[in-house]
Amino acid sequence: MSKAQKVAVNAGASARSRTVPTTRNRAQVLVAGSILQLFLGILYVWSVFVAPVSELHGWDPAAVKLTSSYMLCCFAVGILLGGKLQVKIGTTKVALMGGLALAVGMLVASIAPDGAIWLLYAGYGVIGGLGVGMGYNASLTSAQRAWPEKRGLAIGISVGAFGAAAVVFAPLVESMVGAIGLNLSLRILAAAFALVTVLLARWIVLLDAPAPAAAAQAAVKTADGAADAAPVPAAAPRQYTTMQMLGTASCWCIMPSLMLGIACYFVLNPSFKSLALERGLAAPMGTALVMVAGVANALGRLGVPALSDRLGRRAAAVLIGALTAASAGILIFAQGWLFLGIVAVVAFCYGGYSGVYPLLVGEAFGYDNIGANWGAVMSGFAVSALITPMLIALIPNQMVVFVVLAVMAIVSGLLIIIMPKQPGMRRARKTETLPRAPEAA
């Protein structure tokens, strides 16, 4: 090996050692972000709050349920805002702002008087939703950046923790409200969320990504001039800005696909407890249904991204669209335990959408701007969260409602099937193997 070749190899190794974080640091980012996600996921337990809020203030339960739509809509806006702010102030500050905003929103909701339901909307719905979105984006972006060679698994763990919040907080909230009342429960939760955010935010950072070793590998040759056996990684895909992404046909397949695919869950979510009674389940099963949906949501967030590593992102997206369509059809007549099981399937698919679509966006448009790009795509999420329940409420026949939701899920899958492939877009993680670098002792 010539002197020039040795210099090239050493330069590549030095770059990798400098830019690749240690396993310990990477684990800290993932663990801290996932714990924060667990607390932020309280937006999925609003159905547990509906009855006590309605009883305390004398508000119409239908009006109280709208809080969930406002929060989910602002959640999507918060993801977009958080992606933009990360570029300017850093991921740690965005995570801190997000968690504290959620705490403030819950505190505002706890002081809403009987004649001011708008304060509930503004606090828990708008301020809390924006905060959850900002914190969610910061945690998700830092996880995928820390584990680029295992993005499916890292994002699955992060969003899985977010979905698992219903399992933890549904029974906790119900117990707290029954023991100490609604408003004091909200204030205690707000204080706990603020404390957790302050403690964890420092670990939620964007670690340096591994440096490609293509140049060093290409320079390594044997003495007789033959190329070294080490493979040369494929050229990196184009890194799209948000405005560039919005100018592609692929974006306008992914965004409405997300909007249509998750609609079924948004229609069911605020009414889990009341629907359980309507479909023949005992009253205590209402809270159990919220928890089952939370478990399924978390499993979908963890399992579907991992599955997509093998099947491909598109195939996984089409699969959950088909499952959602089939489930909506069965919900036309499902009663009792069958109803509970099908709701779990819908929740699993919803979690799958939340886990695999960020990967779909990243592989189509690059990961350099994933925070802002995913935030823009989440506008479809916002539209679905806010508009779909309102439109569906205009349909008096429940059978027609589920037929419409099934058709929406089918169209969601078809949009992914016809989506054009962006230049450099890869099929799955296994085709983009990254070099391993020596870890710090």
C-alpha positions, 0 to 999 in steps of 0.5 A, a space after each residue: 500500500 502506497 503512502 497516499 493510500 495509507 493517508 486516505 485510509 487513516 483519514 477515513 478512520 479518523 473521520 468516522 471516529 470523530 463523527 460517530 457517537 459512542 453506544 452509551 451516548 446513543 443509548 442515552 438519546 434514545 432512552 431519554 427521548 422515549 421516556 419523554 415520549 411516554 409522557 407526551 403521549 397523554 394526548 391519547 387518553 382524552 377519552 378518560 377525561 371526557 366524562 369527568 370534565 363534562 360532569 364538573 362543568 356541565 358541558 355537552 360531552 360532544 363539545 368536550 370531545 372536540 378538545 381531542 381534535 384540537 389537540 391532535 390538529 395542533 400536535 401536527 402543527 407543533 411537529 412542523 414548528 418544532 422541525 423549523 425551530 430545531 434548525 435555529 435553536 437546537 433540539 434540546 431547547 425544542 424538547 424543553 419548550 414542548 414539554 413545558 408547553 404541555 404542562 402549561 396547557 394542562 394547568 390552564 385547563 385546570 382553571 377553566 370556569 364553567 362558562 369558558 370551554 374555550 379555555 379548555 380548548 386553548 389550554 389542553 387543546 392548542 397549547 398542549 397540542 403544540 407542545 406535544 408536537 414539538 417534543 415529539 419531533 425533537 425526540 423522533 429526530 434525535 432517535 433516528 439521527 443517533 441510530 442511522 443503521 437501525 432507523 426502523 427500530 429506533 423510531 419504533 421504540 420512540 413512537 412506541 413509547 408515545 403510544 404506550 402512554 395510554 396504558 400507563 395514564 388511562 388507569 392512573 388518570 381515572 384513579 387520580 380523578 376519582 380520589 382527588 378531583 379533576 382540577 387537582 389531578 391536572 395540576 399534579 400531572 402538569 407539575 410532574 410533566 414539567 419536572 420530567 421535561 427539565 430532567 430529560 431535555 439535556 439528553 435529547 440532542 442531535 448526535 453527529 451522523 456517521 461519515 461515509 467511508 466511500 472515499 477511503 474505501 475507494 482509495 484502498 487497493 492491493 499491491 498489484 492494483 486490484 480493488 480491495 474487497 471492501 464494498 463501496 456504499 451507494 451514493 447518498 440520496 438527494 436531500 430535499 428541503 421542505 419546499 422542494 419536497 412539496 413540489 414532488 408528486 410523491 409528497 402529494 401521495 404520502 400526505 393524503 395517504 396518511 390523512 385518509 389512513 388514520 381517519 378511522 382511529 380518529 373517529 373511534 378514539 374520543 368515543 372508546 368508552 361510550 362505544 364499548 357500552 353501545 357494543 355490549 361491553 360492561 362499563 369497566 371495559 371502557 377504560 380497559 378498551 382505552 388501555 388495549 388500544 394503547 397497547 396495540 398502538 404502541 405495538 404497531 409503532 414498534 412492530 410495523 417499522 421493524 417489519 418494514 425493514 424486511 418488506 420495504 416501507 411501501 409494502 408495510 404502508 399498503 399492508 396497514 391500509 388494507 388491515 384498516 379497511 378490513 377492520 372498518 368493514 367488520 366494525 359495521 356489525 362487531 359486538 362485544 369482544 370482537 369489537 374490542 379486538 377489531 378496535 385493537 387492530 385499528 389502533 395497531 395500524 394507526 401506530 404503524 402509520 405513525 412509525 413507518 411514514 416518517 421512514 417513508 418520508 426520510 427515504 424518499 426525501 432524505 434525512 437531513 431535513 426530516 424534522 421539517 419535512 415530516 412536520 409538513 407531511 403531518 399537515 395531513 394528520 392535522 386535517 384528518 384529526 380536525 375535519 374527519 370527526 366533524 364530517 363523519 358526525 354529519 352521517 346519521 347511519 353508523 353503517 355508512 360511517 364505517 363503509 366510508 372509513 373503509 373506502 378512505 383506508 383503501 384509497 390510502 393504500 392505493 396512493 402509496 402503490 402509485 407513488 412515484 419513486 424519488 431519485 436515490 430512494 431505497 427499498 429498505 434499511 438493509 440496502 443502506 448499510 453504514 460502516 461501523 466505527 471504533 467506539 470509545 473505551 
